[in-house]
Amino acid sequence: MTGNGVLEFVPRTLDTKDLRCCPQCDSDMHEVLPAYSSGAWQIVACKDCGFVYLRNPPKYERLMDEFAWEKTRDAEVTRRRKKRPIRKWLDEKTRWRSNLLRPSPSRQLRRMFPPGRILDVGCGAGRELPEPFVPFGIEISRTLAAQAQDYMGPRGGRAIHAPALDGIRQFDSKHFTGIMLRSFLEHEVEPKALLQEAARVLADDGRIYVRVPNFGSVNRRVSGAQWCGFRYPDHVNYFTPASLRQMAGDCGLSLRLINPVLFVFNDNINAMLVRKA
């Protein structure tokens, strides 16, 4: 904690047992990207497949309580205001622009998924899934998981307090008509294993919605280390459309971009995944 009460992430001394290999191809051949690293947090590019990732992420135990999202949210807002105060102020004052001509969240979800059981991975307080869906969730924060259970339980679903992989393995195969991985895969230390499990629990006609920061965007190339997609240390994977398509394909899933025309100018990749034909 800093003197002004802002929570800071403090990386521990690097230890080889805490360093991970490439989450796409499992290679340990990498190049450190010093321009995008921060302090002891090492962002690297795999020399074999090119995937960009954080090599020394914090342990799950720290993410469950010490660095739970609801505790670090204010710290991240403060960091961005300090680094780019004018841009952050303009973004907050003009946020209404993102809702122009956009359907309501409920309508969007009904367009995305067929009726049935929907799993929200990293569900937070769990209030994103409207009727007629039966809501299920997985949440690593103990506090938010309890709130989600209070909302999902009476509607026939449930919220599991666990890391994503441990949670999704508790469900039967082909259990869900839809899975939400919204702003989640960038946080998951084992994204490929999670996509494999998501494919397993997905119904034959089901769909997976994925939203991740777009490391391939024009804005990242222009903004460099100031790009809004960098968040230390809880963004541990940095996807491009090509790397997300490759990882999904290895898991038996086909990818369709929701924003195919303008995605290079978008700071996020929005995509639907379905089983390969």
N, C-alpha and C positions, 0 to 999 in steps of 0.2 A: 504494500500500500504506500502511495506517495504521500508527501506532506499535505497535499490538498485533498486527500481522501479518495483519489482515483486509484482503482485497482490496476496493478501492472502484472503482466506475465513475466515471470523470472525464469529463464531457462536454466536448468541444472547443468553441471559439468558434463561435457559430452562423454559418453561411454559407448563402446562399440556394440554392446548388447541392446542399446536403445536406438540404434540406427537401422532404418529399414531399407530394404532393396526396392527396386522399381515396382510399384503396385500393378503395372501392366504386364511386364515381361519377366519380373523377378531378377533382373540383372543388377549387379552391384557396381557396374561400370557407369560412372556418372561424372558430370562436370558441374562444379559449384557455380552458381550465378550470383556473384557478389552484389551486382546492382539491385537485385531483388531480395537478397537476404537481409536480415535485420538482427544485429547483435550476434548472438550465438545461434539464432534460428537459421538453418541452412536450406535454402531453396536450390535445388539441383535439377539438371536435365539428364535423363538417361542417355548414355552414349549409344545404346543399341536400338532403342525405339523412339527416343525423343521426348518421352513423357516427362512433364515438369511436376515436381512434388517437393514437399517439405521432408527432409531426411530424418529429422529428429523431433517428431511430434510428442506432445505430453502424453503421459499414461492416462488410460480411461479413468482411473481412480481420481485423478485431479480434475478431469472434465465433469465427473458426476456431481461434485459439490464445490470444490475450491474455485473452479473456472466454469461453473454452470452458466448457460447463456443469459439467464435473467440477471446474473450478477455482473457480467462483463459488458452488457449492452451499453450502459452509460459510459463506461471507460472507452469503448470504441467510438462513440459519438464525440466524446471530448478529444480523443486523439485526432479525429478527422477535422474537427473545428480548428484545432491548433495548427495542423499542417497546412490546410487550405481554407482559411476562415471565410473568404469572400465566396468561393465556390460552394462551400457547405451552406452558407446563409441563403444564397440564391436557390440552391436545391430545395431547402426546407420551405422557402416562401413560394415556390412554384410547383410543389409536388402535385397539386391538383391537375397539372397537365397530363400526368400519366394515366388519369382516369377518363380523359376525353375519349368518347366513342368506344369505351371499353365496357363490355357487358358486366353485370354484377358477378361477384365471385360465385354465388350459387348457380347462376346460369352457365358460367364457364365450366364448372365441375360437371353439370348435367350434360354438357356437350362432350366432355372428355371421356366420361365413363358410362358404361351400361349400368342399370340398376343392380344393386347387390351389396356385397361386403367390400368395403374400401379400407385399405391399410395406409395410414399416414405415418411414414418413418421420420422420426424427429418431430413429433406432433405438437410439442409445446403443451399449452393448456388444452388442446384438443377440440377447439370449437370451430374448425374450418369446414367440417363435412356436414352439409345440410340434409334434410329429408329429401328423397326417400332412402338415402344410403344408410347402411348399418356401419357405424364408425368403429374402427380399430386403430390403435396407435402404439408406437414404441417411442419411449422418451428416456434419455439418459439422466435428466435432471429429476431428482427425487421429488422436489416440490411440484414441478409442472406435471409429472406423471400422475401424482395424486389428484391434481385438479382435472386432468384429462379423464381419469377413471370416474370421477363424480359426474362428468358429462356423458361419457360413452356408455357406462354401465346400464343406466336406465333405458337406453335405446337398443339394447341387445348386443352391444359390442363390449370391448374392454381395452384398457391401456396397460401396457407392460412396462415396468421400470427396469431397463436393462440396456447394455450396449446393443446397437442395432442387430448385429449378427446373432447374439445370444437370443434376442427377442424374436426375430423372424424364424429361427429354427424351431420355435415352439408351435408353429402352425403346420397343418397338414398340406400336402401337395394340392395345387389347383384350388386353393381355398378362397381366393379373392378375384373379383372382377376388375378391380382397379387398385393400383399402388401409387402413392404419391412420394416422390423423392425430390421434393421442392426445397432448394437451398440446403441440400443434405450431403450429396456425394462429395462435395469439396471438403467436408469435415471428416469423412470416414477413412480410417487408416487402412482398411481392407476393402476398397470399393469394388474390386472384381469379384471377391467372394460374396459380397452383398448382392451384386447383380445376379450372380448365379443362384442364390437363394430366392431372390425376387422372381426369377424365371420359374423356379420350382413351384412356388406357391401361387403363381398366376394361372387363372383359368385359361382354357384354350382360346377363348375369344376376348380375353382381358387385355388391359392396356396399362402401361406404366408411364406416368408423367415425370419428366426429369427437368429440373432447372438448376444450372450451375453457372458460375462466372465464366465468361468467354475469354480465355487467355489469348485467343487468336484475334481479338477485336482490334479495330483501328485505334480505339481510344487507349488500349493498353500500350500499343506501340508508340503513341504520341506522348502519353502521360508518364511512361516509364515506371519508376518506383513509386510514383504518386498515384498510380491507378487505383480506383476504388475497390477492385477485386482482391487486393492484398489485405489479409487480416492475419496477424500473428498472435498465437501460433495455431489457431483453430481452423484456418483454411490450410489443409494439408495436401490437396490435389488441385492442379491447375489444368483444366481440360480445354482442348480445342474441339471444334466439331469433328475433325478427323480422329482424334484420340478417343473421344467418346463413342464414335461409331465403331472403332476397332474393338474397344473393350466390350461394348454391347454385343457385337457380332461374335466374339469369342464365347459369350454366354448364351448363344442361341437366340439372340434378339435382333430385330431389324429396327433401325432408327429413322424417324421422319421428323425433320425440322419443322417447327410451327412457324418460325420466322425466317423462311429460306431466302427471301429477297434482301432483307436488310440486316441479316445476322452479323455481318462483318462490322457493322456500325453499332451493334448492340453489346452492352457490357455483360449480357447473359445469353446463354444458350437455352432455348426452350424446345423440348422435343418430346415426342411420344415413342415408346418402345412397344413392340408387339412380338409375338413368337414368329420365328422364321417359318415361311411356308414350306 
